[in-house]
Amino acid sequence: MKYYFTKMTSGSIIYVDKMSGGSESDECATANGRVYIPEVRNEETPAVGMKFDSLDLVYNFYNRYAFLAGFGIRLHSSFWGKNKKEILRKEFVCCKQGAYRRDETRERKRQRGISRCNCKAKIVVVKTNGSKKYTISLFAEGHNHKMTPSERMHLLRSHRHISDSTKVSIFEVQSGGMDKIGFIKKDIYNLECSVNGKLRNHDVELVTEYFMAEQKKNEAFYFKIEGDGMTDATSRRAYGFYGDVVVFDTTFNTNRYDLTFAPMLGVNNHGQTIVLACAFLSKETTESFVWMFEEFKKAMPGGEPKTIITDQDAAMAIAISIAFPTTFHRLCIWHITSKFSVKLPRDAYKEYWREFQKAIWDTDNKDEFDAKWNIVVTKAGLTDHPWLSSMFDLRESWVPAYARQFFAAGMSSSQRAEGSHGFFKQYISRRNSLMDFIIRFERALSHQREKELVADHVDAFEVAQCLLPMPMNKQMATLYTRTMFQKFEQELIQSTACFLELKTEDASKVVFNVSERKNWETRVAEVSEEGCELLSETLKSLQVKLKLLKDGPSNNEVGGSSSQTQYMKDPKRVRCKGRSKGVTGAKEKAMKRGIRHCRSVDTLVMIEDNAQP
């Protein structure tokens, strides 16, 4: 037998390239003949002849070894004695042992990934006649799959557990009742008010100190206080991979000062919303937006994004043209289409709305959209309608037929940002100070990133099932993430309803007629050499990015900077643009009068103090 050993840079796994036959442990090889053998300290590694007093001790020992090695385990076959009172032989196997068998008779509501890959790694223990101990009779240590990284080990089933002490604590709280706690809810509110009172006028100082402490721990942490803005190393690294498209939204109001919370959001390779950066703005003016965008460019690797999606805001549009001159500014299509019912006459909206929808969504090129739009507008007698005319003038910023050439990661609106409001509200209250917000926001981010980690684990641990038995489909299942593969597969399934007919062909391009079965509409598709070369270059660039995403740069590769420490007052409360006034009762008016009076006294005292030499 001949082996070639190659040690990984992590020092935790040995690759064994199998050249000829071998023992049972050697049978666990991948398609290319590679066996993965973990490197674990000898005292933590199973060995033939080891003895244990019980099967629980065997399980715990092998599970501990699996945790250090990077895989999960499960129980397998058992052999009972003649009296059926004790187990004489037991197998503990890798969680990827066995092969997937599809049951065609069983209807499934959802497609689960395939985690089994017929891994042969296992231990076998036996109890001989007259012995009270279990002895390891077989240890197969080779795996035919890569090991799970340490940051994802807690996601494997055999390494997920709630300790007995934690269970007891939970049951005590559940069954104890409020009378066993020793305080009531009002006491918590009173304590919160007391703490907030002591911290008043020191909020910004605390936030600044917190940011500086974070930067000492991680040089890639970036913050700037003038407005208030921050981004951390994880977000900066994510921007390097997913920063092509950014969604910007300023409609979420999150703290006691009524400052505008302005997050810069993106979407990752699982289709999940991620936070790239955020800021607090006291005013929604062009100057404020320019300041934020310029700081965003300083903080992020790679410069400005390719596309930014926002709602219609004049100050924001001007700021984007100044700070991001090469970025395509896409307007939220949902905000625009939702205004049709308000802007158009009622009868015209009812009669022609569907035709407007077809012109917007069912056109493939600019000329087709222009023609259909003009037909609908003429039929409805709205050729001189000012709002429709303004939307037509802005069509390059929101109509899919015009914006299709710019990558948008499947987004055409800022609803992803608005959808994140519900997520943030689980952690954030309008009573929060700036420091409260930072702490709660960090907690929200950790939950968001845990979901991303789980999605990464599912993709690494399982292979998606294919609905179509096509080689291309199976190949894409190994390359795409689960979410992206499902979208690709649906596109592939829909493409089977299309018919291609060669129209013309010359040295530079090939032209096809593409007919779709459902409506038999014919589209003309051109394939040129330049387009093929561009696609090839794009794919090569994508492969490089995927490799970087897999390996990941260290935080030291991303620079960081900070503002100078200075004394700053807590911000005054501001009114968010576009916020409704609401109904105010007599009691609330009286309380507000009291608040205004106190503020006036505060201001007078400050002026008086400043007037003293």
C-alpha positions as CSV (number, residue, x, y, z in Angstrom):
1,M,0.0,0.0,0.0
2,K,1.3,3.5,-0.9
3,Y,0.1,6.8,0.6
4,Y,1.0,10.5,0.0
5,F,0.4,12.7,3.1
6,T,-0.1,16.4,2.8
7,K,-0.7,18.5,5.9
8,M,-3.2,21.4,5.8
9,T,-2.0,24.9,6.8
10,S,-4.4,24.7,9.8
11,G,-2.4,21.7,11.1
12,S,-5.6,19.8,12.0
13,I,-6.2,17.4,9.1
14,I,-4.1,15.1,7.1
15,Y,-5.1,14.3,3.5
16,V,-4.3,10.8,2.4
17,D,-4.3,10.1,-1.3
18,K,-5.1,6.4,-1.6
19,M,-3.2,4.6,-4.3
20,S,-4.2,1.0,-3.7
21,G,-6.5,-1.1,-1.6
22,G,-6.6,-1.2,2.2
23,S,-8.5,-1.8,5.4
24,E,-12.0,-0.8,6.3
25,S,-10.9,2.7,7.3
26,D,-9.3,3.1,3.9
27,E,-12.5,2.4,2.1
28,C,-13.8,5.8,3.1
29,A,-12.4,7.7,0.2
30,T,-13.9,10.5,-2.0
31,A,-14.4,10.2,-5.7
32,N,-10.8,11.5,-6.3
33,G,-9.4,8.9,-3.8
34,R,-8.8,11.3,-0.9
35,V,-9.2,10.3,2.7
36,Y,-9.4,12.9,5.5
37,I,-7.7,11.8,8.8
38,P,-8.0,14.2,11.7
39,E,-5.0,15.0,13.8
40,V,-6.0,14.9,17.5
41,R,-3.8,14.4,20.6
42,N,-3.1,10.7,21.3
43,E,-4.9,10.8,24.7
44,E,-8.0,12.1,23.1
45,T,-7.9,9.7,20.1
46,P,-9.7,6.3,20.3
47,A,-7.5,3.2,20.1
48,V,-8.3,-0.5,19.8
49,G,-8.2,-2.1,23.2
50,M,-9.5,0.9,25.2
51,K,-12.0,-0.1,27.9
52,F,-15.0,1.7,29.3
53,D,-17.5,1.0,32.1
54,S,-20.6,2.0,30.1
55,L,-21.9,2.9,26.6
56,D,-22.5,6.4,27.8
57,L,-18.8,6.8,28.5
58,V,-18.0,5.4,25.1
59,Y,-20.4,7.9,23.5
60,N,-19.0,10.9,25.4
61,F,-15.4,9.9,24.7
62,Y,-16.0,9.5,20.9
63,N,-18.1,12.6,20.8
64,R,-15.3,14.6,22.5
65,Y,-12.9,13.2,19.9
66,A,-15.3,14.1,17.1
67,F,-15.6,17.7,18.4
68,L,-11.8,18.1,18.4
69,A,-11.6,16.5,15.0
70,G,-14.4,18.4,13.3
71,F,-17.3,16.0,12.7
72,G,-20.5,14.8,14.4
73,I,-21.5,11.3,15.5
74,R,-24.6,9.2,16.0
75,L,-25.5,5.8,17.3
76,H,-25.8,2.9,14.8
77,S,-26.4,-0.8,15.1
78,S,-26.6,-2.8,18.3
79,F,-26.3,-6.5,19.1
80,W,-28.1,-7.7,22.2
81,G,-27.3,-10.8,24.2
82,K,-29.6,-13.8,24.3
83,N,-31.4,-12.6,27.4
84,K,-32.0,-9.2,25.8
85,K,-30.9,-7.5,29.0
86,E,-27.6,-6.0,27.8
87,I,-25.9,-4.9,24.6
88,L,-22.9,-6.9,23.6
89,R,-21.8,-5.0,20.5
90,K,-22.4,-1.3,19.6
91,E,-21.4,0.9,16.7
92,F,-20.8,4.7,16.9
93,V,-20.5,6.2,13.4
94,C,-19.9,9.5,11.7
95,C,-23.0,11.5,11.2
96,K,-22.4,11.3,7.4
97,Q,-22.4,7.5,7.5
98,G,-24.8,5.7,5.0
99,A,-26.3,6.7,1.7
100,Y,-29.4,8.6,0.8
101,R,-32.3,6.6,-0.6
102,R,-35.2,8.4,-2.0
103,D,-38.6,7.1,-1.2
104,E,-40.8,7.8,-4.2
105,T,-44.0,6.7,-2.5
106,R,-43.6,9.4,0.2
107,E,-44.9,12.9,-0.5
108,R,-42.6,15.6,0.9
109,K,-43.7,19.1,1.6
110,R,-40.1,20.5,1.4
111,Q,-36.9,19.3,-0.1
112,R,-34.1,18.7,2.4
113,G,-30.5,18.5,1.5
114,I,-28.5,15.3,1.4
115,S,-26.1,15.0,4.3
116,R,-25.1,11.3,4.0
117,C,-22.1,10.5,1.9
118,N,-21.4,6.9,2.9
119,C,-18.6,7.9,5.3
120,K,-17.0,4.8,7.0
121,A,-15.5,6.5,10.0
122,K,-16.7,4.7,13.2
123,I,-15.8,2.8,16.4
124,V,-17.1,-0.5,17.5
125,V,-17.2,-1.7,21.1
126,V,-17.8,-5.2,22.4
127,K,-18.4,-6.8,25.7
128,T,-17.1,-10.3,26.0
129,N,-18.6,-13.0,28.2
130,G,-17.8,-12.5,31.8
131,S,-16.5,-8.9,31.3
132,K,-18.2,-5.9,32.8
133,K,-16.4,-3.4,30.5
134,Y,-16.8,-2.4,26.8
135,T,-13.7,-2.7,24.7
136,I,-13.0,-0.9,21.4
137,S,-12.6,-3.6,18.8
138,L,-12.4,-1.4,15.7
139,F,-11.5,2.2,15.1
140,A,-11.9,3.5,11.5
141,E,-10.6,7.1,11.5
142,G,-10.7,8.0,7.8
143,H,-13.4,10.3,6.4
144,N,-14.5,10.9,2.8
145,H,-15.5,14.5,3.5
146,K,-13.9,17.7,4.8
147,M,-14.1,18.5,8.5
148,T,-16.3,21.2,9.9
149,P,-14.5,24.4,11.1
150,S,-14.5,25.1,14.8
151,E,-16.8,28.1,14.5
152,R,-19.6,25.8,13.2
153,M,-19.1,22.8,15.4
154,H,-21.9,23.9,17.7
155,L,-24.3,23.4,14.8
156,L,-23.7,19.7,14.5
157,R,-26.4,17.7,16.3
158,S,-24.2,15.6,18.5
159,H,-22.6,18.7,19.9
160,R,-25.8,20.6,20.6
161,H,-27.2,20.0,24.1
162,I,-28.7,21.8,27.1
163,S,-26.9,20.9,30.3
164,D,-28.9,19.5,33.2
165,S,-28.2,22.6,35.3
166,T,-29.6,24.8,32.6
167,K,-32.7,22.7,32.3
168,V,-33.3,22.9,36.0
169,S,-32.9,26.7,36.0
170,I,-35.4,27.0,33.1
171,F,-37.9,24.8,34.9
172,E,-37.4,26.8,38.1
173,V,-38.2,30.0,36.4
174,Q,-41.2,28.6,34.5
175,S,-42.8,27.0,37.6
176,G,-41.7,29.5,40.2
177,G,-44.0,32.3,39.4
178,M,-43.6,36.1,39.8
179,D,-43.9,35.8,43.6
180,K,-40.6,33.9,43.7
181,I,-38.6,36.6,41.8
182,G,-38.7,39.3,44.5
183,F,-39.7,42.3,42.4
184,I,-42.3,43.5,40.0
185,K,-42.1,45.0,36.5
186,K,-42.4,48.6,37.8
187,D,-39.2,48.1,39.8
188,I,-37.3,47.4,36.6
189,Y,-38.7,50.5,34.9
190,N,-37.8,52.6,38.0
191,L,-34.2,51.2,38.0
192,E,-33.9,51.9,34.2
193,C,-35.0,55.5,34.8
194,S,-32.5,55.9,37.7
195,V,-29.6,54.6,35.6
196,N,-30.6,56.7,32.6
197,G,-30.7,59.8,34.8
198,K,-27.2,59.2,36.1
199,L,-25.9,58.8,32.5
200,R,-27.7,61.9,31.1
201,N,-25.3,64.3,29.4
202,H,-22.7,61.6,29.2
203,D,-24.3,59.4,26.5
204,V,-22.0,60.5,23.6
205,E,-18.9,60.2,25.8
206,L,-19.8,56.6,26.7
207,V,-20.4,55.8,23.0
208,T,-17.0,57.3,22.0
209,E,-15.2,55.3,24.8
210,Y,-17.0,52.1,23.7
211,F,-16.0,52.7,20.0
212,M,-12.4,53.3,21.0
213,A,-12.3,50.2,23.1
214,E,-13.7,48.2,20.2
215,Q,-11.0,49.6,17.9
216,K,-8.3,48.6,20.3
217,K,-9.6,45.0,20.2
218,N,-9.9,45.1,16.4
219,E,-8.0,47.5,14.2
220,A,-10.5,47.0,11.4
221,F,-13.3,48.6,13.4
222,Y,-14.1,52.0,11.9
223,F,-16.1,54.9,13.4
224,K,-16.6,58.6,12.9
225,I,-18.4,60.9,15.2
226,E,-19.7,64.1,13.7
227,G,-23.0,62.7,12.9
228,D,-22.7,59.2,14.3
229,G,-21.5,56.3,12.2
230,M,-19.8,52.9,12.5
231,T,-19.0,49.7,10.8
232,D,-17.1,46.7,12.1
233,A,-14.6,44.2,10.6
234,T,-17.2,41.6,9.7
235,S,-19.3,44.2,7.8
236,R,-16.2,45.6,6.0
237,R,-15.2,42.1,4.9
238,A,-18.8,41.4,3.8
239,Y,-18.7,44.6,1.7
240,G,-15.7,43.3,-0.1
241,F,-17.8,40.3,-1.3
242,Y,-21.3,41.7,-1.5
243,G,-20.8,45.5,-1.9
244,D,-21.9,45.6,-5.5
245,V,-25.5,46.5,-4.4
246,V,-26.4,48.6,-1.4
247,V,-29.9,49.5,-0.1
248,F,-30.1,52.8,1.7
249,D,-33.1,53.7,3.9
250,T,-33.8,56.5,6.4
251,T,-37.3,55.8,7.7
252,F,-36.5,54.0,11.0
253,N,-36.4,56.1,14.1
254,T,-34.7,54.3,17.0
255,N,-33.7,56.4,20.0
256,R,-34.9,59.0,22.5
257,Y,-33.3,61.8,20.5
258,D,-35.4,61.0,17.4
259,L,-32.2,60.9,15.3
260,T,-32.6,59.3,11.9
261,F,-31.2,55.8,11.8
262,A,-29.6,55.4,8.4
263,P,-28.4,51.8,7.7
264,M,-26.5,50.7,4.6
265,L,-27.8,47.2,3.8
266,G,-26.7,44.5,1.4
267,V,-27.6,40.9,0.5
268,N,-25.3,37.9,0.9
269,N,-24.9,34.7,-1.1
270,H,-27.8,33.1,0.8
271,G,-30.2,36.0,-0.1
272,Q,-30.1,37.2,3.5
273,T,-30.1,40.9,4.5
274,I,-26.8,42.0,6.0
275,V,-25.8,45.3,7.7
276,L,-22.8,46.9,6.1
277,A,-22.7,50.2,8.0
278,C,-25.0,52.5,9.9
279,A,-25.2,56.1,11.0
280,F,-27.3,58.5,13.0
281,L,-28.2,61.7,11.2
282,S,-29.7,64.8,12.9
283,K,-30.9,66.2,9.5
284,E,-31.9,64.6,6.2
285,T,-30.1,67.1,4.1
286,T,-27.7,66.8,1.1
287,E,-24.8,67.8,3.4
288,S,-25.6,65.1,5.9
289,F,-26.0,62.4,3.2
290,V,-22.7,63.5,1.5
291,W,-20.9,63.3,4.8
292,M,-22.2,59.8,5.5
293,F,-21.4,58.5,1.9
294,E,-17.9,59.9,2.0
295,E,-17.2,58.3,5.4
296,F,-18.7,55.1,4.0
297,K,-16.2,55.1,1.1
298,K,-13.3,55.7,3.6
299,A,-14.4,52.8,5.7
300,M,-15.1,50.2,3.1
301,P,-12.6,48.4,0.9
302,G,-13.1,48.7,-2.8
303,G,-14.7,52.2,-3.0
304,E,-18.2,53.0,-4.0
305,P,-20.9,50.4,-4.8
306,K,-22.0,49.5,-8.4
307,T,-25.7,50.1,-7.6
308,I,-27.5,51.9,-4.8
309,I,-31.3,51.5,-4.2
310,T,-33.3,54.2,-2.4
311,D,-36.7,55.8,-2.3
312,Q,-37.4,59.1,-4.1
313,D,-35.7,61.8,-2.1
314,A,-34.2,64.9,-3.8
315,A,-31.5,65.6,-1.1
316,M,-30.5,61.9,-1.2
317,A,-30.3,61.9,-5.1
318,I,-28.0,64.9,-5.1
319,A,-25.8,63.5,-2.4
320,I,-25.4,60.2,-4.4
321,S,-24.5,62.0,-7.5
322,I,-21.8,63.9,-5.6
323,A,-20.4,61.1,-3.4
324,F,-21.0,58.1,-5.8
325,P,-20.6,59.6,-9.3
326,T,-20.1,56.2,-11.0
327,T,-22.8,54.4,-9.0
328,F,-26.1,53.6,-10.7
329,H,-28.9,55.1,-8.6
330,R,-31.9,52.9,-8.8
331,L,-35.2,54.1,-7.4
332,C,-37.5,51.8,-5.4
333,I,-40.0,50.4,-7.9
334,W,-42.4,49.5,-5.1
335,H,-42.7,53.1,-3.9
336,I,-43.4,54.3,-7.4
337,T,-46.0,51.7,-8.4
338,S,-47.8,52.1,-5.1
339,K,-48.4,55.7,-5.9
340,F,-50.4,54.9,-9.1
341,S,-53.6,54.5,-7.1
342,V,-53.1,57.9,-5.4
343,K,-51.8,59.9,-8.4
344,L,-54.1,58.7,-11.1
345,P,-57.9,59.5,-11.4
346,R,-59.9,56.7,-9.8
347,D,-61.6,55.5,-13.0
348,A,-58.3,55.5,-15.0
349,Y,-56.5,53.6,-12.3
350,K,-59.2,50.9,-12.2
351,E,-59.3,50.5,-16.0
352,Y,-55.7,50.8,-17.0
353,W,-53.6,49.7,-14.0
354,R,-53.1,46.1,-15.3
355,E,-51.9,47.5,-18.6
356,F,-49.4,49.8,-16.8
357,Q,-48.2,46.7,-14.9
358,K,-47.7,44.8,-18.2
359,A,-45.7,47.7,-19.6
360,I,-43.5,47.9,-16.5
361,W,-42.9,44.2,-15.8
362,D,-43.5,42.3,-19.1
363,T,-41.1,44.2,-21.4
364,D,-37.6,43.1,-22.3
365,N,-36.1,46.1,-23.9
366,K,-36.3,49.9,-23.8
367,D,-38.2,50.3,-27.1
368,E,-40.8,47.8,-26.1
369,F,-41.5,49.6,-22.8
370,D,-41.7,53.0,-24.4
371,A,-44.1,51.8,-27.0
372,K,-46.4,50.0,-24.5
373,W,-46.3,52.9,-22.0
374,N,-47.3,55.4,-24.7
375,I,-50.1,53.2,-25.9
376,V,-51.6,52.9,-22.4
377,V,-51.1,56.6,-21.6
378,T,-52.8,57.6,-24.9
379,K,-55.7,55.2,-24.4
380,A,-56.3,56.5,-20.8
381,G,-56.1,60.1,-22.0
382,L,-53.3,60.9,-19.6
383,T,-50.7,62.2,-22.0
384,D,-50.4,65.5,-20.2
385,H,-50.6,64.0,-16.7
386,P,-47.7,65.7,-14.8
387,W,-46.8,62.8,-12.4
388,L,-46.9,60.2,-15.2
389,S,-44.7,62.5,-17.3
390,S,-42.2,62.9,-14.5
391,M,-42.1,59.1,-13.9
392,F,-41.5,58.5,-17.6
393,D,-38.6,61.0,-17.6
394,L,-37.1,59.0,-14.7
395,R,-37.7,55.6,-16.3
396,E,-34.0,54.8,-16.6
397,S,-33.8,54.8,-12.8
398,W,-36.7,52.4,-12.0
399,V,-38.1,50.5,-15.0
400,P,-36.7,46.9,-15.3
401,A,-36.2,47.1,-19.0
402,Y,-33.9,50.1,-18.6
403,A,-32.2,49.0,-15.3
404,R,-31.7,45.3,-16.2
405,Q,-28.1,46.0,-17.5
406,F,-27.1,47.0,-13.9
407,F,-26.6,44.2,-11.4
408,A,-29.0,44.5,-8.5
409,A,-28.8,41.0,-6.8
410,G,-32.4,40.4,-7.6
411,M,-33.6,43.6,-5.9
412,S,-35.7,46.3,-7.4
413,S,-37.0,48.0,-4.3
414,S,-35.9,49.1,-0.8
415,Q,-38.4,46.8,0.8
416,R,-35.5,44.7,2.1
417,A,-34.5,47.7,4.2
418,E,-38.1,48.2,5.4
419,G,-38.4,44.5,6.1
420,S,-35.4,44.8,8.4
421,H,-37.3,47.3,10.6
422,G,-39.3,44.5,12.1
423,F,-36.1,42.7,12.9
424,F,-34.5,45.6,14.6
425,K,-37.7,46.4,16.6
426,Q,-37.3,43.1,18.4
427,Y,-34.2,44.5,20.1
428,I,-34.5,48.3,20.0
429,S,-36.9,50.7,21.7
430,R,-37.5,54.4,21.2
431,R,-36.6,55.0,24.9
432,N,-33.0,53.9,24.1
433,S,-30.1,56.2,24.7
434,L,-27.2,56.0,22.2
435,M,-25.3,53.6,24.4
436,D,-28.4,51.4,24.9
437,F,-28.9,51.4,21.1
438,I,-25.3,50.3,20.5
439,I,-25.5,47.4,22.9
440,R,-28.9,46.2,21.6
441,F,-27.8,46.7,18.0
442,E,-24.7,44.5,18.6
443,R,-27.1,41.9,19.9
444,A,-29.3,42.1,16.9
445,L,-26.2,41.9,14.6
446,S,-25.0,38.8,16.4
447,H,-28.4,37.1,15.9
448,Q,-28.3,38.1,12.2
449,R,-24.8,36.7,11.7
450,E,-25.7,33.5,13.5
451,K,-28.4,32.9,10.9
452,E,-25.8,33.4,8.2
453,L,-23.5,31.0,9.9
454,V,-26.3,28.4,10.1
455,A,-26.9,28.8,6.3
456,D,-23.1,28.4,5.7
457,H,-23.2,25.2,7.7
458,V,-26.2,23.8,5.8
459,D,-24.4,24.4,2.5
460,A,-21.2,22.8,3.7
461,F,-22.9,19.9,5.4
462,E,-25.6,19.0,2.9
463,V,-26.0,18.8,-0.9
464,A,-29.2,20.0,-2.4
465,Q,-31.6,17.5,-4.0
466,C,-32.1,18.0,-7.7
467,L,-35.6,18.0,-9.2
468,L,-34.1,17.6,-12.7
469,P,-31.7,14.7,-13.4
470,M,-29.4,16.8,-15.6
471,P,-25.6,16.9,-15.3
472,M,-25.6,20.7,-15.3
473,N,-28.2,20.8,-12.6
474,K,-26.2,18.4,-10.4
475,Q,-23.0,20.4,-11.0
476,M,-24.7,23.7,-10.0
477,A,-26.0,22.0,-6.8
478,T,-22.4,21.7,-5.6
479,L,-21.4,25.3,-6.6
480,Y,-24.4,27.5,-5.6
481,T,-25.7,28.1,-2.1
482,R,-29.0,26.4,-1.3
483,T,-31.0,29.6,-1.9
484,M,-29.3,30.5,-5.2
485,F,-29.5,26.9,-6.4
486,Q,-33.3,26.8,-5.9
487,K,-33.6,30.0,-8.0
488,F,-31.3,28.6,-10.7
489,E,-33.3,25.3,-10.8
490,Q,-36.6,27.1,-11.2
491,E,-35.1,29.1,-14.1
492,L,-33.8,25.9,-15.6
493,I,-37.3,24.2,-15.2
494,Q,-39.0,27.2,-16.8
495,S,-36.5,27.2,-19.7
496,T,-37.8,23.7,-20.7
497,A,-40.9,25.4,-21.9
498,C,-38.9,27.5,-24.5
499,F,-38.1,26.6,-28.1
500,L,-35.1,27.9,-29.9
501,E,-34.9,28.4,-33.7
502,L,-31.8,29.5,-35.5
503,K,-32.4,32.7,-37.4
504,T,-29.1,34.0,-38.7
505,E,-25.5,33.3,-38.2
506,D,-22.3,35.1,-39.2
507,A,-18.7,35.4,-38.0
508,S,-19.5,37.8,-35.1
509,K,-22.9,36.7,-33.8
510,V,-25.6,34.1,-33.8
511,V,-29.3,35.1,-33.7
512,F,-32.0,32.8,-32.3
513,N,-35.8,33.1,-32.1
514,V,-37.0,32.0,-28.6
515,S,-40.6,31.0,-28.2
516,E,-42.3,30.4,-24.9
517,R,-44.9,27.7,-24.6
518,K,-47.4,29.5,-22.4
519,N,-48.1,32.4,-24.8
520,W,-46.1,31.6,-27.9
521,E,-44.6,35.1,-27.9
522,T,-41.3,35.2,-29.8
523,R,-38.2,36.9,-28.6
524,V,-35.0,37.5,-30.5
525,A,-31.7,36.6,-28.7
526,E,-28.3,37.5,-30.0
527,V,-25.1,35.7,-29.0
528,S,-21.9,37.6,-29.9
529,E,-18.2,36.7,-29.4
530,E,-17.7,39.9,-27.4
531,G,-20.5,38.8,-25.0
532,C,-19.1,35.3,-24.6
533,E,-15.6,36.8,-23.8
534,L,-17.2,39.2,-21.3
535,L,-19.1,36.3,-19.7
536,S,-15.9,34.3,-19.5
537,E,-14.0,37.1,-17.8
538,T,-16.8,37.6,-15.3
539,L,-16.9,34.0,-14.4
540,K,-13.1,34.0,-13.8
541,S,-13.5,37.1,-11.6
542,L,-16.3,35.3,-9.7
543,Q,-14.1,32.2,-9.1
544,V,-11.5,34.4,-7.5
545,K,-14.1,36.1,-5.3
546,L,-15.5,32.7,-4.3
547,K,-12.0,31.5,-3.3
548,L,-11.4,34.6,-1.2
549,L,-14.8,34.2,0.4
550,K,-14.0,30.6,1.3
551,D,-10.5,31.4,2.7
552,G,-11.3,34.8,4.0
553,P,-8.7,37.6,4.5
554,S,-7.5,38.4,8.0
555,N,-8.8,41.5,9.7
556,N,-5.3,43.0,9.5
557,E,-5.7,43.3,5.8
558,V,-8.4,45.9,6.2
559,G,-7.3,49.3,7.4
560,G,-9.0,51.3,10.2
561,S,-9.1,54.8,11.5
562,S,-10.9,56.8,14.2
563,S,-11.9,60.3,15.1
564,Q,-10.0,62.3,17.7
565,T,-11.4,62.2,21.2
566,Q,-13.2,65.3,22.2
567,Y,-15.9,66.5,24.6
568,M,-19.4,66.3,23.1
569,K,-22.9,67.0,24.4
570,D,-25.7,64.5,23.9
571,P,-27.7,65.3,20.7
572,K,-31.0,67.3,20.9
573,R,-34.1,65.6,19.8
574,V,-35.0,66.1,16.2
575,R,-38.1,65.4,14.1
576,C,-37.8,62.7,11.5
577,K,-38.7,63.8,8.0
578,G,-42.1,62.6,6.9
579,R,-43.2,61.5,10.4
580,S,-46.9,61.8,11.1
581,K,-48.0,64.2,13.8
582,G,-50.6,61.9,15.5
583,V,-53.3,62.7,18.0
584,T,-52.2,64.4,21.2
585,G,-54.3,64.2,24.4
586,A,-54.6,66.9,27.1
587,K,-52.4,64.9,29.5
588,E,-49.6,64.5,26.9
589,K,-49.9,68.3,26.1
590,A,-49.5,69.2,29.8
591,M,-46.5,66.8,30.1
592,K,-44.9,68.4,27.0
593,R,-45.4,71.9,28.4
594,G,-43.5,70.8,31.5
595,I,-40.7,69.3,29.4
596,R,-40.4,72.5,27.3
597,H,-40.2,74.6,30.5
598,C,-37.5,72.5,32.0
599,R,-35.5,72.7,28.7
600,S,-35.8,76.5,28.8
601,V,-34.4,76.6,32.3
602,D,-31.5,74.2,31.3
603,T,-30.7,76.6,28.4
604,L,-30.7,79.6,30.6
605,V,-28.4,77.9,33.1
606,M,-26.0,76.9,30.3
607,I,-25.9,80.5,29.0
608,E,-25.4,81.8,32.5
609,D,-22.5,79.5,33.1
610,N,-20.9,80.4,29.8
611,A,-21.2,84.1,30.6
612,Q,-19.1,83.7,33.7
613,P,-15.4,84.6,33.3
